[in-house]
């Protein structure tokens, strides 16, 4: 049995091919593979995020390129892919975290924040008639988000946690992970060198070593951004 061409199934965001593939989601994942490399490493003390910043021109102000964003006082994320898409997801997560804190007078758990991000990532699959009643301000997304996020944080109950959320709307918990253009090489290095017993400082050093080996340009304090989740706080530098 022969099937039609690929173009018959890659126009609609909700159209499966006969092989069970959603090409629009696959295209979004490919966009992530073109993005900056980001590393996340979990330790017993906290979580380290490190991302390369691609500065395409000496005329660009490096501080204007934001690759690590804070979601809540105890949670932050590193992104790879389309920055505008990342901002949309992070803004949504910030609102969810603030509403939870206001309603329950406690920080939102890291996984719950990641769940809200993944739920937002699935908006491309919802038509207007499937939305909740009264949700007039929410618009249907015309395509999947072309970004993946490494979300790091420390819960009072669960301790340090690292999650990866991708354009398909799924998320996975990791001890160490890499996304972006050099994710495959970075993951191989993490498999060789990551140890659960390492300290937060050792994890930070390892993240920078991995980036140094996979980045095309020489690593400097200008083209790398680092974020650390520790003691229920998230800071970047």
Steps between C-alpha positions, in 0.01 A plus 500: 500500500640839404429826678481852364781753521619653822352839409149358537554454874735783605263793449260442787635509856261220603536277193668163553674332210415133431821412687368679810724807472418865568732682263434846646621379840804338339582830328480678836739246651739563210490873586623409849791307347612820329501698824767577758630210706372491858616274783323410824651302789337400829685448828390450859573869565318648203480519120734665250396638160753618241424629150703633212411848375549540125609856433485535124647850479735720705228766476263291713482579871564157666282578801197531271522129410313315772530122502417432866177639645361503851146365535454524877733585790597131524473396133677596179547359153746482213370505145600378156308592187286803427547762771160662440329164556697451821386840630136407435532175695697662783250787533220242527693303764568819699129580515419145610768512772381840627135388508593187692703698753217752545233229536682251721766719663774256403742464205379295207682168466754476218321214324168686517662798327642270232158341460346843436768569236433170324126564516556836328718330238202287401281802419572456130289181509190667645235657285283789620201274569707282736601781733355551842193721528583856590859471370457785252850645517679177411590473132553182302866448409558464126804274542697310765753696705846466348684489832609256769557597863718363778315596818692497828386563855507389862186386682473489879359147474672354193835681503694595184326409175569529128242453224513522122187617317487463122274628217283186508359602839677223690750541782754273670696521823879473468809479716696662217385607153597697191294668226589697190726459200773308685266300725622164374867569568425671831285207614783256422738706715247515783455123488877460540564761769181555701496363856209519740742570786648815344471835675325804355839657419613182324176496301554861395856420392378195305230703322760754386742225395230338289409832338866573434534172310185531288490874425645622172632821654742534790309518827505837680303670775313688227374209289390270784220550752470300824206455736495322836203378703597460864329536839160586347653784294601534136776735387674569169838644409 
